[in-house]
């Protein structure tokens, strides 16, 4: 392994882009892409630029982001006191008093809920906003997983096309060898036909793989929310990823880092805060205020405080006598809290099962990679070379050559499939865990010095 993967750094950078600006200027987008790929293995630089594009283009992700930002605006509303109340009264029939007739009345009052009610409501709003953020993070992980999965499949297709082309070149070379032996009356014409039939099958397989490029590229474009017909260059490599994290660390990390669980956890806490606010609603709210009455001077005489406007301090208290709706609000909050906790437990179990299955797929792909790369592929190449030498010595048939060449092709494609499967399982594990998994990574493709028809070691020095 040649380079320490820093996709996690890129992921946080992409998130920062989403949180800071959804529509950056042209220069900012280029800088974001540059920072996202700096220090990352070359085979992942293109992938990370695709992740940036997906984060910027996905309408559903933008909507989730806006929903989170909208939820953040609830806390200032929940923690605010009600507006002060201004009252005005006009005496249609003036009230005659000793100090003069009363004409108008003004009042100003401010209501207050019971102590702690506003802070409980604010805490509920903040926790609900946290849940919205966690939902946004869950969707971001899903979008990134879809992009990675499609990209790795596209990378496999690119390598499969290349390997098939090289095997076609090899088969054409073998056909030349058999044809030369036929012309020298060393082998029957049926041997030539067998090689030509094998060549036709390979060409048909290549045509099928090339035809598959458009739908696979469309899938990758769709994951990035781009037009499905937009050209996508074929990746040059399939990344090989290995992580030092243990199964226990990955499974434990789900409970701590998965945003879906964070969402349910935040909603359960929000329900607890709502229950506290509902319980405080059993206590009375109150309002304090001040009133003044405008009055004229007395009609007769000059009494004390003649014509002065009286000032009155007021206090009002609402009486929480209706208990049934308050009881229902408390029960509702408690049931909501229990429901969110049960959802969190169920989701945690489901995620753990999914992680176990993804780990199996990851390990199985690694085992197959080692098997084909270290054992079967070298043996298949040696077998093809030995079969060709035996054929030239008249000890093997063209059918033996076809079988040896077919085995080599199948092993090469199986090795590439294992590479893509490992990368796809890693993407799935990251989505389940809730963050990028630290990996050692390098690009991997079949060694062209061994698989190119021009340079294969199976070529003899001289054709007969």
VOPAGU-2260 file (C-alpha; in pm, 1 decimal, decimal comma):
REM VOPAGU-2260
SITE   aa  ch    i         X         Y         Z
SITE  UNK   A    0       0,0       0,0       0,0
SITE  UNK   A    1     143,0     330,9    -105,4
SITE  UNK   A    2     -58,2     614,1      40,4
SITE  UNK   A    3    -268,1     686,5     348,1
SITE  UNK   A    4    -624,9     754,9     243,0
SITE  UNK   A    5    -760,7    1096,0     344,5
SITE  UNK   A    6   -1110,3    1069,3     207,4
SITE  UNK   A    7   -1239,5    1161,9     552,5
SITE  UNK   A    8   -1073,9    1500,2     513,9
SITE  UNK   A    9   -1242,5    1540,5     178,7
SITE  UNK   A   10   -1580,4    1442,6     321,5
SITE  UNK   A   11   -1561,0    1704,6     594,8
SITE  UNK   A   12   -1450,5    1959,9     339,5
SITE  UNK   A   13   -1748,6    1877,9     120,3
SITE  UNK   A   14   -1976,1    1910,7     421,2
SITE  UNK   A   15   -1820,9    2248,1     499,2
SITE  UNK   A   16   -1895,8    2356,2     145,2
SITE  UNK   A   17   -2257,6    2249,6     188,1
SITE  UNK   A   18   -2292,9    2425,3     522,2
SITE  UNK   A   19   -2125,1    2746,4     416,4
SITE  UNK   A   20   -2244,0    2813,0      63,4
SITE  UNK   A   21   -2469,0    2618,8    -165,9
SITE  UNK   A   22   -2392,9    2828,1    -471,5
SITE  UNK   A   23   -2023,0    2923,8    -457,6
SITE  UNK   A   24   -1863,7    3140,2    -725,5
SITE  UNK   A   25   -1678,9    2969,3   -1007,3
SITE  UNK   A   26   -1339,1    3008,2    -846,9
SITE  UNK   A   27   -1462,2    2870,0    -515,0
SITE  UNK   A   28   -1583,6    2549,0    -675,4
SITE  UNK   A   29   -1243,0    2487,3    -830,8
SITE  UNK   A   30   -1072,1    2552,2    -499,1
SITE  UNK   A   31   -1304,2    2311,2    -321,4
SITE  UNK   A   32   -1232,9    2037,7    -570,7
SITE  UNK   A   33    -861,9    2104,0    -545,1
SITE  UNK   A   34    -861,2    2086,5    -167,7
SITE  UNK   A   35   -1076,3    1775,4    -173,1
SITE  UNK   A   36    -827,2    1585,2    -381,4
SITE  UNK   A   37    -501,1    1715,7    -238,8
SITE  UNK   A   38    -300,6    1442,2     -71,2
SITE  UNK   A   39    -529,6    1164,9    -193,8
SITE  UNK   A   40    -413,2     868,1    -397,5
SITE  UNK   A   41    -438,4     953,2    -769,7
SITE  UNK   A   42    -687,0     674,0    -831,7
SITE  UNK   A   43    -931,3     848,4    -589,8
SITE  UNK   A   44    -881,6    1208,0    -707,4
SITE  UNK   A   45   -1144,1    1172,8    -980,3
SITE  UNK   A   46   -1384,4    1000,3    -742,0
SITE  UNK   A   47   -1359,4    1284,3    -492,1
SITE  UNK   A   48   -1431,1    1540,3    -763,5
SITE  UNK   A   49   -1743,6    1337,1    -839,7
SITE  UNK   A   50   -1841,4    1351,1    -472,2
SITE  UNK   A   51   -1807,8    1728,8    -477,4
SITE  UNK   A   52   -2026,4    1743,7    -788,4
SITE  UNK   A   53   -2286,8    1515,6    -632,8
SITE  UNK   A   54   -2299,9    1723,2    -313,9
SITE  UNK   A   55   -2339,1    2042,2    -514,7
SITE  UNK   A   56   -2595,4    1911,7    -765,0
SITE  UNK   A   57   -2826,1    1688,9    -562,9
SITE  UNK   A   58   -3161,8    1863,6    -519,4
SITE  UNK   A   59   -3278,3    1630,5    -242,2
SITE  UNK   A   60   -2960,8    1701,7     -46,4
SITE  UNK   A   61   -3012,8    2075,2     -90,9
SITE  UNK   A   62   -3369,6    2037,2      32,8
SITE  UNK   A   63   -3250,8    1848,5     343,0
SITE  UNK   A   64   -2994,8    2122,5     404,6
SITE  UNK   A   65   -3263,2    2392,7     380,0
SITE  UNK   A   66   -3489,1    2195,4     613,7
SITE  UNK   A   67   -3210,4    2183,1     869,5
SITE  UNK   A   68   -3143,1    2555,2     840,0
SITE  UNK   A   69   -3516,4    2621,8     868,8
SITE  UNK   A   70   -3535,4    2408,6    1183,7
SITE  UNK   A   71   -3257,4    2618,0    1335,8
SITE  UNK   A   72   -3488,7    2918,6    1319,9
SITE  UNK   A   73   -3736,2    2753,7    1556,5
SITE  UNK   A   74   -3526,0    2792,8    1872,2
SITE  UNK   A   75   -3531,5    3175,7    1876,7
SITE  UNK   A   76   -3909,0    3161,0    1839,8
SITE  UNK   A   77   -3955,6    2902,6    2113,6
SITE  UNK   A   78   -3738,1    3089,3    2364,6
SITE  UNK   A   79   -3901,3    3428,7    2317,0
SITE  UNK   A   80   -4153,0    3585,0    2549,8
SITE  UNK   A   81   -4492,7    3671,6    2404,9
SITE  UNK   A   82   -4522,3    4024,3    2273,5
SITE  UNK   A   83   -4619,5    4290,6    2528,9
SITE  UNK   A   84   -4989,2    4374,2    2527,3
SITE  UNK   A   85   -5109,7    4732,1    2486,2
SITE  UNK   A   86   -5471,3    4802,4    2579,9
SITE  UNK   A   87   -5682,1    5110,8    2525,2
SITE  UNK   A   88   -6024,2    5197,5    2655,3
SITE  UNK   A   89   -6254,4    5490,0    2582,5
SITE  UNK   A   90   -6535,1    5573,6    2820,1
SITE  UNK   A   91   -6844,3    5625,1    2608,8
SITE  UNK   A   92   -7008,1    5756,9    2918,3
SITE  UNK   A   93   -6740,2    5933,0    3129,3
SITE  UNK   A   94   -6712,3    5806,0    3483,1
SITE  UNK   A   95   -6753,8    6092,1    3726,6
SITE  UNK   A   96   -6516,6    6078,7    4021,3
SITE  UNK   A   97   -6427,8    6316,1    4301,3
SITE  UNK   A   98   -6113,4    6422,7    4115,3
SITE  UNK   A   99   -6280,0    6457,6    3775,3
SITE  UNK   A  100   -6445,3    6261,3    3493,4
SITE  UNK   A  101   -6248,8    5967,4    3345,0
SITE  UNK   A  102   -6227,7    5981,1    2964,1
SITE  UNK   A  103   -5969,7    5721,3    2841,1
SITE  UNK   A  104   -5757,2    5437,1    2972,3
SITE  UNK   A  105   -5418,2    5296,4    2855,6
SITE  UNK   A  106   -5250,6    4976,3    2972,2
SITE  UNK   A  107   -4928,7    4788,3    2899,4
SITE  UNK   A  108   -4865,6    4432,5    3020,1
SITE  UNK   A  109   -4615,7    4149,7    2964,6
SITE  UNK   A  110   -4701,7    3782,0    3001,5
SITE  UNK   A  111   -4460,1    3523,0    3144,6
SITE  UNK   A  112   -4487,8    3144,4    3142,2
SITE  UNK   A  113   -4386,9    2949,3    3449,6
SITE  UNK   A  114   -4016,1    2942,8    3530,6
SITE  UNK   A  115   -3819,1    2705,8    3303,2
SITE  UNK   A  116   -4090,7    2667,8    3039,4
SITE  UNK   A  117   -3914,8    2874,7    2773,8
SITE  UNK   A  118   -3579,0    2702,6    2825,9
SITE  UNK   A  119   -3746,6    2360,9    2791,4
SITE  UNK   A  120   -3914,6    2467,2    2467,1
SITE  UNK   A  121   -3588,8    2610,4    2336,5
SITE  UNK   A  122   -3407,3    2286,5    2418,3
SITE  UNK   A  123   -3674,6    2090,3    2231,2
SITE  UNK   A  124   -3634,8    2313,4    1924,6
SITE  UNK   A  125   -3255,0    2286,0    1928,2
SITE  UNK   A  126   -3272,7    1905,8    1952,5
SITE  UNK   A  127   -3519,7    1888,2    1663,9
SITE  UNK   A  128   -3280,1    2098,1    1457,1
SITE  UNK   A  129   -3002,8    1853,9    1550,4
SITE  UNK   A  130   -3225,0    1573,2    1423,8
SITE  UNK   A  131   -3267,4    1757,5    1094,3
SITE  UNK   A  132   -2893,4    1792,8    1066,3
SITE  UNK   A  133   -2850,2    1421,0    1129,7
SITE  UNK   A  134   -3106,7    1348,8     858,6
SITE  UNK   A  135   -2909,4    1570,2     622,2
SITE  UNK   A  136   -2592,5    1378,5     710,1
SITE  UNK   A  137   -2769,3    1046,1     648,3
SITE  UNK   A  138   -2877,3    1160,4     304,4
SITE  UNK   A  139   -2528,1    1289,7     228,2
SITE  UNK   A  140   -2383,5     949,0     315,3
SITE  UNK   A  141   -2640,2     779,7      90,7
SITE  UNK   A  142   -2556,5    1010,2    -200,1
SITE  UNK   A  143   -2183,0     948,7    -154,5
SITE  UNK   A  144   -2237,0     572,1    -129,9
SITE  UNK   A  145   -2436,5     573,0    -454,2
SITE  UNK   A  146   -2164,4     770,9    -631,1
SITE  UNK   A  147   -1888,1     543,2    -503,4
SITE  UNK   A  148   -2078,2     226,1    -587,7
SITE  UNK   A  149   -2146,7     345,2    -943,3
SITE  UNK   A  150   -1789,2     467,6    -986,6
SITE  UNK   A  151   -1635,1     137,3    -877,9
SITE  UNK   A  152   -1867,9     -51,7   -1111,7
SITE  UNK   A  153   -1761,5     180,7   -1393,0
SITE  UNK   A  154   -1396,8     121,7   -1303,1
SITE  UNK   A  155   -1453,7    -253,6   -1319,8
SITE  UNK   A  156   -1614,1    -219,0   -1661,5
SITE  UNK   A  157   -1316,5     -15,7   -1785,9
SITE  UNK   A  158   -1071,5    -281,2   -1670,4
SITE  UNK   A  159   -1287,7    -563,8   -1805,3
SITE  UNK   A  160   -1292,5    -399,0   -2147,6
SITE  UNK   A  161    -914,0    -360,1   -2140,8
SITE  UNK   A  162    -852,8    -720,1   -2033,5
SITE  UNK   A  163   -1090,6    -856,7   -2296,0
SITE  UNK   A  164    -919,7    -652,2   -2566,2
SITE  UNK   A  165    -583,4    -792,2   -2456,4
SITE  UNK   A  166    -720,2   -1146,4   -2465,1
SITE  UNK   A  167    -854,5   -1085,9   -2814,4
SITE  UNK   A  168    -505,9    -976,5   -2916,4
SITE  UNK   A  169    -364,1   -1292,4   -2757,8
SITE  UNK   A  170    -619,7   -1511,7   -2932,2
SITE  UNK   A  171    -534,3   -1352,9   -3264,6
SITE  UNK   A  172    -170,3   -1433,1   -3197,9
SITE  UNK   A  173    -261,8   -1793,5   -3116,8
SITE  UNK   A  174    -462,8   -1806,5   -3435,6
SITE  UNK   A  175    -153,7   -1697,7   -3625,7
SITE  UNK   A  176      45,8   -1976,1   -3461,5
SITE  UNK   A  177    -214,1   -2241,7   -3545,5
SITE  UNK   A  178    -252,1   -2110,6   -3901,0
SITE  UNK   A  179     123,2   -2128,8   -3950,4
SITE  UNK   A  180     124,6   -2488,4   -3832,8
SITE  UNK   A  181    -166,7   -2567,6   -4062,8
SITE  UNK   A  182      17,5   -2423,1   -4359,8
SITE  UNK   A  183     314,4   -2638,7   -4264,8
SITE  UNK   A  184      83,4   -2943,5   -4258,1
SITE  UNK   A  185     150,9   -2986,6   -3887,2
SITE  UNK   A  186    -209,1   -2947,1   -3768,7
SITE  UNK   A  187    -553,5   -2998,5   -3924,4
SITE  UNK   A  188    -775,3   -2710,9   -4039,4
SITE  UNK   A  189   -1025,3   -2788,7   -3763,6
SITE  UNK   A  190    -773,0   -2649,1   -3514,0
SITE  UNK   A  191    -781,1   -2315,9   -3696,8
SITE  UNK   A  192   -1161,9   -2316,0   -3685,7
SITE  UNK   A  193   -1160,8   -2369,3   -3309,8
SITE  UNK   A  194    -939,2   -2063,4   -3257,1
SITE  UNK   A  195   -1157,0   -1856,1   -3487,8
SITE  UNK   A  196   -1470,8   -1959,8   -3297,2
SITE  UNK   A  197   -1301,3   -1863,6   -2968,3
SITE  UNK   A  198   -1200,5   -1530,1   -3120,5
SITE  UNK   A  199   -1558,2   -1465,2   -3229,5
SITE  UNK   A  200   -1688,7   -1530,0   -2879,0
SITE  UNK   A  201   -1436,0   -1290,1   -2730,6
SITE  UNK   A  202   -1526,4   -1020,7   -2981,0
SITE  UNK   A  203   -1893,3   -1068,6   -2892,2
SITE  UNK   A  204   -1810,1   -1035,6   -2522,2
SITE  UNK   A  205   -1612,5    -717,9   -2591,2
SITE  UNK   A  206   -1901,0    -569,7   -2788,1
SITE  UNK   A  207   -2135,8    -647,4   -2499,8
SITE  UNK   A  208   -1902,2    -484,5   -2246,5
SITE  UNK   A  209   -1863,5    -173,4   -2459,3
SITE  UNK   A  210   -2239,9    -152,9   -2503,7
SITE  UNK   A  211   -2274,2    -169,8   -2124,8
SITE  UNK   A  212   -2066,9     145,9   -2087,2
SITE  UNK   A  213   -2356,6     382,1   -2159,6
SITE  UNK   A  214   -2597,8     250,5   -1891,8
SITE  UNK   A  215   -2323,1     225,4   -1630,1
SITE  UNK   A  216   -2207,2     580,9   -1708,9
SITE  UNK   A  217   -2572,1     692,3   -1693,1
SITE  UNK   A  218   -2596,9     541,1   -1346,1
SITE  UNK   A  219   -2289,6     735,0   -1234,0
SITE  UNK   A  220   -2425,0    1057,6   -1384,8
SITE  UNK   A  221   -2760,6    1000,5   -1215,6
SITE  UNK   A  222   -2586,3     958,9    -880,5
SITE  UNK   A  223   -2426,0    1300,3    -939,9
SITE  UNK   A  224   -2757,9    1449,3   -1058,7
SITE  UNK   A  225   -2608,9    1524,7   -1398,8
SITE  UNK   A  226   -2757,9    1457,6   -1743,8
SITE  UNK   A  227   -2733,0    1083,0   -1803,4
SITE  UNK   A  228   -2581,6    1140,8   -2147,0
SITE  UNK   A  229   -2293,5    1353,3   -2017,9
SITE  UNK   A  230   -1961,0    1189,9   -2115,1
SITE  UNK   A  231   -1772,7    1021,9   -1830,1
SITE  UNK   A  232   -1411,7     911,6   -1889,6
SITE  UNK   A  233   -1327,9     553,3   -1805,4
SITE  UNK   A  234   -1129,3     521,6   -1479,4
SITE  UNK   A  235    -777,0     395,4   -1520,5
SITE  UNK   A  236    -767,0     187,1   -1201,9
SITE  UNK   A  237    -974,9      14,9    -939,5
SITE  UNK   A  238    -857,0     118,2    -591,3
SITE  UNK   A  239    -749,2    -151,1    -347,9
SITE  UNK   A  240    -849,7     -55,3       6,2
SITE  UNK   A  241    -741,5    -214,2     332,4
SITE  UNK   A  242    -825,3     -90,4     679,0
SITE  UNK   A  243    -671,9    -166,9    1015,8
SITE  UNK   A  244   -1002,7    -111,2    1199,5
SITE  UNK   A  245   -1129,2    -425,6    1368,5
SITE  UNK   A  246   -1480,3    -563,2    1338,8
SITE  UNK   A  247   -1544,1    -463,9    1699,8
SITE  UNK   A  248   -1436,7    -104,1    1634,2
SITE  UNK   A  249   -1660,4     -79,7    1329,1
SITE  UNK   A  250   -1962,7    -225,5    1506,7
SITE  UNK   A  251   -1909,3      -8,4    1813,3
SITE  UNK   A  252   -1860,9     295,6    1591,6
SITE  UNK   A  253   -2210,7     256,5    1448,7
SITE  UNK   A  254   -2368,0     341,7    1785,9
SITE  UNK   A  255   -2149,4     649,9    1820,1
SITE  UNK   A  256   -2129,4     787,6    1467,2
SITE  UNK   A  257   -2420,7     678,3    1250,2
SITE  UNK   A  258   -2637,5     988,1    1181,4
SITE  UNK   A  259   -2960,8     786,6    1157,4
SITE  UNK   A  260   -2913,6     683,7    1519,5
SITE  UNK   A  261   -2817,0    1041,7    1605,9
SITE  UNK   A  262   -3148,0    1156,1    1455,9
SITE  UNK   A  263   -3354,1     916,7    1666,6
SITE  UNK   A  264   -3146,4     996,4    1973,9
SITE  UNK   A  265   -3201,9    1371,2    1926,1
SITE  UNK   A  266   -3576,0    1324,1    1872,4
SITE  UNK   A  267   -3600,1    1115,3    2189,6
SITE  UNK   A  268   -3427,1    1392,3    2383,7
SITE  UNK   A  269   -3655,2    1649,5    2219,8
SITE  UNK   A  270   -3956,5    1451,0    2340,3
SITE  UNK   A  271   -3808,3    1452,5    2690,7
SITE  UNK   A  272   -3773,9    1832,3    2674,3
SITE  UNK   A  273   -4134,3    1857,0    2550,9
SITE  UNK   A  274   -4244,7    1644,0    2846,4
SITE  UNK   A  275   -4069,0    1885,7    3083,9
SITE  UNK   A  276   -4245,4    2179,7    2919,3
SITE  UNK   A  277   -4578,7    1997,1    2943,1
SITE  UNK   A  278   -4527,0    1931,6    3313,3
SITE  UNK   A  279   -4444,1    2297,5    3372,0
SITE  UNK   A  280   -4775,5    2380,5    3206,0
SITE  UNK   A  281   -4946,0    2254,8    3523,9
SITE  UNK   A  282   -4821,2    2574,0    3690,3
SITE  UNK   A  283   -4985,9    2909,1    3624,9
SITE  UNK   A  284   -4854,8    3168,8    3389,3
SITE  UNK   A  285   -4879,2    3531,2    3486,3
SITE  UNK   A  286   -4865,4    3881,5    3345,9
SITE  UNK   A  287   -4754,8    4208,8    3501,3
SITE  UNK   A  288   -4847,2    4548,2    3371,1
SITE  UNK   A  289   -4928,5    4908,1    3434,2
SITE  UNK   A  290   -5237,3    5116,5    3349,0
SITE  UNK   A  291   -5315,4    5484,1    3351,4
SITE  UNK   A  292   -5648,2    5664,6    3323,6
SITE  UNK   A  293   -5681,9    6003,6    3158,1
SITE  UNK   A  294   -5928,8    6222,7    3339,0
SITE  UNK   A  295   -6038,8    6583,8    3333,6
SITE  UNK   A  296   -6044,6    6827,2    3624,7
SITE  UNK   A  297   -6331,1    6815,4    3872,0
SITE  UNK   A  298   -6637,3    7014,0    3771,1
SITE  UNK   A  299   -6683,9    7157,0    4119,4
SITE  UNK   A  300   -6424,1    7270,5    4365,4
SITE  UNK   A  301   -6054,5    7186,3    4380,8
SITE  UNK   A  302   -6015,8    6848,4    4556,5
SITE  UNK   A  303   -5681,6    6684,5    4627,8
SITE  UNK   A  304   -5526,8    6528,1    4312,6
SITE  UNK   A  305   -5772,7    6723,0    4104,5
SITE  UNK   A  306   -5741,2    6621,2    3736,5
SITE  UNK   A  307   -5437,4    6396,8    3796,1
SITE  UNK   A  308   -5415,7    6072,6    3598,2
SITE  UNK   A  309   -5402,8    5767,6    3827,3
SITE  UNK   A  310   -5138,0    5500,0    3768,8
SITE  UNK   A  311   -5228,4    5136,6    3840,5
SITE  UNK   A  312   -4993,3    4832,8    3866,2
SITE  UNK   A  313   -5158,7    4509,3    3751,3
SITE  UNK   A  314   -5092,5    4135,8    3797,7
SITE  UNK   A  315   -5293,4    3863,8    3626,6
SITE  UNK   A  316   -5261,3    3487,9    3665,2
SITE  UNK   A  317   -5408,5    3217,6    3442,7
SITE  UNK   A  318   -5560,1    2933,6    3639,2
SITE  UNK   A  319   -5456,3    2585,8    3511,1
SITE  UNK   A  320   -5775,5    2415,6    3619,5
SITE  UNK   A  321   -5826,3    2196,3    3311,0
SITE  UNK   A  322   -5603,6    1898,5    3381,9
SITE  UNK   A  323   -5708,7    1658,7    3107,5
SITE  UNK   A  324   -5533,2    1833,1    2814,1
SITE  UNK   A  325   -5221,5    1879,4    3028,0
SITE  UNK   A  326   -5220,0    1510,9    3123,0
SITE  UNK   A  327   -5257,9    1418,1    2756,5
SITE  UNK   A  328   -4964,5    1639,4    2656,8
SITE  UNK   A  329   -4738,9    1470,6    2913,1
SITE  UNK   A  330   -4845,8    1122,1    2804,5
SITE  UNK   A  331   -4795,4    1210,7    2439,2
SITE  UNK   A  332   -4440,0    1331,3    2502,7
SITE  UNK   A  333   -4356,7    1018,1    2703,3
SITE  UNK   A  334   -4492,7     788,5    2430,1
SITE  UNK   A  335   -4303,8     980,4    2161,8
SITE  UNK   A  336   -3983,1     943,9    2359,6
SITE  UNK   A  337   -4039,6     569,9    2397,6
SITE  UNK   A  338   -4118,5     534,8    2025,8
SITE  UNK   A  339   -3799,5     713,5    1916,9
SITE  UNK   A  340   -3591,2     501,3    2152,0
SITE  UNK   A  341   -3743,7     184,2    2010,9
SITE  UNK   A  342   -3675,3     308,2    1658,7
SITE  UNK   A  343   -3315,7     376,4    1756,4
SITE  UNK   A  344   -3274,1      25,0    1897,3
SITE  UNK   A  345   -3430,4    -131,3    1588,0
SITE  UNK   A  346   -3218,7      79,8    1352,6
SITE  UNK   A  347   -2904,1      -4,0    1549,3
SITE  UNK   A  348   -2974,6    -376,1    1520,5
SITE  UNK   A  349   -3043,6    -343,2    1148,7
SITE  UNK   A  350   -2726,5    -143,5    1091,2
SITE  UNK   A  351   -2521,2    -397,0    1285,5
SITE  UNK   A  352   -2658,1    -677,8    1070,2
SITE  UNK   A  353   -2583,3    -478,9     755,6
SITE  UNK   A  354   -2230,9    -409,7     877,6
SITE  UNK   A  355   -2174,1    -779,6     945,9
SITE  UNK   A  356   -2286,9    -865,1     593,6
SITE  UNK   A  357   -2074,1    -587,0     442,5
SITE  UNK   A  358   -1773,5    -706,9     642,7
SITE  UNK   A  359   -1825,2   -1056,4     508,2
SITE  UNK   A  360   -1838,8    -922,6     152,7
SITE  UNK   A  361   -1528,5    -709,9     214,6
SITE  UNK   A  362   -1329,0   -1001,0     357,2
SITE  UNK   A  363   -1453,3   -1238,3      89,1
SITE  UNK   A  364   -1346,4    -995,3    -182,9
SITE  UNK   A  365   -1002,5    -962,4     -20,9
SITE  UNK   A  366    -966,6   -1337,6      -5,0
SITE  UNK   A  367   -1055,8   -1371,5    -373,0
SITE  UNK   A  368    -814,0   -1093,3    -463,9
SITE  UNK   A  369    -527,2   -1275,7    -294,3
SITE  UNK   A  370    -631,4   -1609,1    -444,1
SITE  UNK   A  371    -642,4   -1484,6    -802,4
SITE  UNK   A  372    -350,9   -1241,8    -784,4
SITE  UNK   A  373    -107,1   -1461,3    -594,8
SITE  UNK   A  374    -204,6   -1811,0    -707,7
SITE  UNK   A  375    -450,7   -1865,7    -989,2
SITE  UNK   A  376    -345,3   -1591,2   -1230,0
SITE  UNK   A  377      26,3   -1680,8   -1229,3
SITE  UNK   A  378     -62,4   -2048,3   -1268,4
SITE  UNK   A  379    -305,2   -1974,4   -1553,1
SITE  UNK   A  380     -36,7   -1774,1   -1734,9
SITE  UNK   A  381     215,0   -2052,4   -1684,9
SITE  UNK   A  382     -41,9   -2305,6   -1799,3
SITE  UNK   A  383    -114,0   -2109,1   -2115,6
SITE  UNK   A  384     256,3   -2086,9   -2192,3
SITE  UNK   A  385     306,6   -2458,7   -2130,5
SITE  UNK   A  386       3,5   -2545,4   -2345,3
SITE  UNK   A  387     135,4   -2332,9   -2631,2
SITE  UNK   A  388     474,2   -2503,9   -2613,3
SITE  UNK   A  389     304,8   -2844,6   -2605,1
SITE  UNK   A  390      92,6   -2746,1   -2903,7
SITE  UNK   A  391     398,6   -2643,9   -3103,0
SITE  UNK   A  392     551,6   -2980,7   -3015,7
SITE  UNK   A  393     238,6   -3155,3   -3135,3
SITE  UNK   A  394     145,8   -3271,4   -2785,2
SITE  UNK   A  395    -164,1   -3051,7   -2737,4
SITE  UNK   A  396    -461,5   -2947,8   -2950,0
SITE  UNK   A  397    -607,2   -2609,1   -3036,0
SITE  UNK   A  398    -892,8   -2691,5   -2797,7
SITE  UNK   A  399    -637,1   -2712,6   -2517,4
SITE  UNK   A  400    -513,7   -2363,8   -2615,6
SITE  UNK   A  401    -867,8   -2228,8   -2615,0
SITE  UNK   A  402    -936,5   -2378,4   -2270,4
SITE  UNK   A  403    -612,1   -2237,3   -2128,6
SITE  UNK   A  404    -678,6   -1893,1   -2274,5
SITE  UNK   A  405   -1041,9   -1896,7   -2152,3
SITE  UNK   A  406    -929,7   -1991,4   -1801,4
SITE  UNK   A  407    -683,7   -1703,6   -1796,1
SITE  UNK   A  408    -950,1   -1456,2   -1908,9
SITE  UNK   A  409   -1200,4   -1577,2   -1650,5
SITE  UNK   A  410    -941,1   -1552,0   -1373,8
SITE  UNK   A  411    -847,8   -1199,5   -1482,6
SITE  UNK   A  412   -1211,1   -1088,3   -1484,4
SITE  UNK   A  413   -1274,1   -1259,3   -1150,9
SITE  UNK   A  414    -977,6   -1074,0   -1000,5
SITE  UNK   A  415   -1110,2    -741,9   -1129,7
SITE  UNK   A  416   -1456,5    -828,3    -998,2
SITE  UNK   A  417   -1306,0    -893,0    -655,5
SITE  UNK   A  418   -1132,9    -553,6    -665,4
SITE  UNK   A  419   -1457,7    -375,7    -745,9
SITE  UNK   A  420   -1651,5    -577,5    -488,1
SITE  UNK   A  421   -1402,5    -485,5    -216,2
SITE  UNK   A  422   -1424,7    -115,2    -298,9
SITE  UNK   A  423   -1805,7    -128,0    -311,9
SITE  UNK   A  424   -1825,0    -306,1      22,6
SITE  UNK   A  425   -1593,4     -43,2     170,4
SITE  UNK   A  426   -1830,3     229,8      45,9
SITE  UNK   A  427   -2121,5      42,2     202,5
SITE  UNK   A  428   -1936,4       5,7     532,8
SITE  UNK   A  429   -1859,4     378,8     538,4
SITE  UNK   A  430   -2226,5     462,3     482,4
SITE  UNK   A  431   -2326,2     230,2     766,7
SITE  UNK   A  432   -2056,9     357,0    1003,3
SITE  UNK   A  433   -2138,9     720,1     932,5
SITE  UNK   A  434   -1792,9     841,4     834,9
SITE  UNK   A  435   -1499,5     762,1     609,5
SITE  UNK   A  436   -1296,8     460,7     722,3
SITE  UNK   A  437    -918,9     520,1     742,4
SITE  UNK   A  438    -759,2     305,3     474,0
SITE  UNK   A  439    -435,4     227,6     302,0
SITE  UNK   A  440    -511,2     259,1     -66,5
SITE  UNK   A  441    -342,4     221,0    -400,6
SITE  UNK   A  442    -464,9     186,0    -754,5
SITE  UNK   A  443    -473,9    -166,1    -889,6
SITE  UNK   A  444    -502,2    -304,8   -1238,2
SITE  UNK   A  445    -370,8    -617,7   -1397,1
SITE  UNK   A  446      -4,2    -582,5   -1482,9
SITE  UNK   A  447      -2,3    -496,8   -1852,2
SITE  UNK   A  448     343,8    -641,4   -1887,2
SITE  UNK   A  449     183,2    -975,7   -1812,4
SITE  UNK   A  450    -156,6    -933,7   -1973,9
SITE  UNK   A  451     -73,0    -748,6   -2293,5
SITE  UNK   A  452     -81,3    -967,5   -2601,1
SITE  UNK   A  453     233,9    -795,6   -2720,4
SITE  UNK   A  454     443,3    -882,9   -2416,0
SITE  UNK   A  455     303,4   -1201,4   -2267,2
SITE  UNK   A  456     559,0   -1447,0   -2141,7
SITE  UNK   A  457     365,7   -1722,1   -2314,8
SITE  UNK   A  458     506,9   -1612,4   -2651,8
SITE  UNK   A  459     778,8   -1844,0   -2779,6
SITE  UNK   A  460    1089,6   -1687,4   -2920,9
SITE  UNK   A  461    1021,7   -1812,9   -3274,2
SITE  UNK   A  462     705,4   -1915,1   -3449,0
SITE  UNK   A  463     722,2   -2238,6   -3645,2
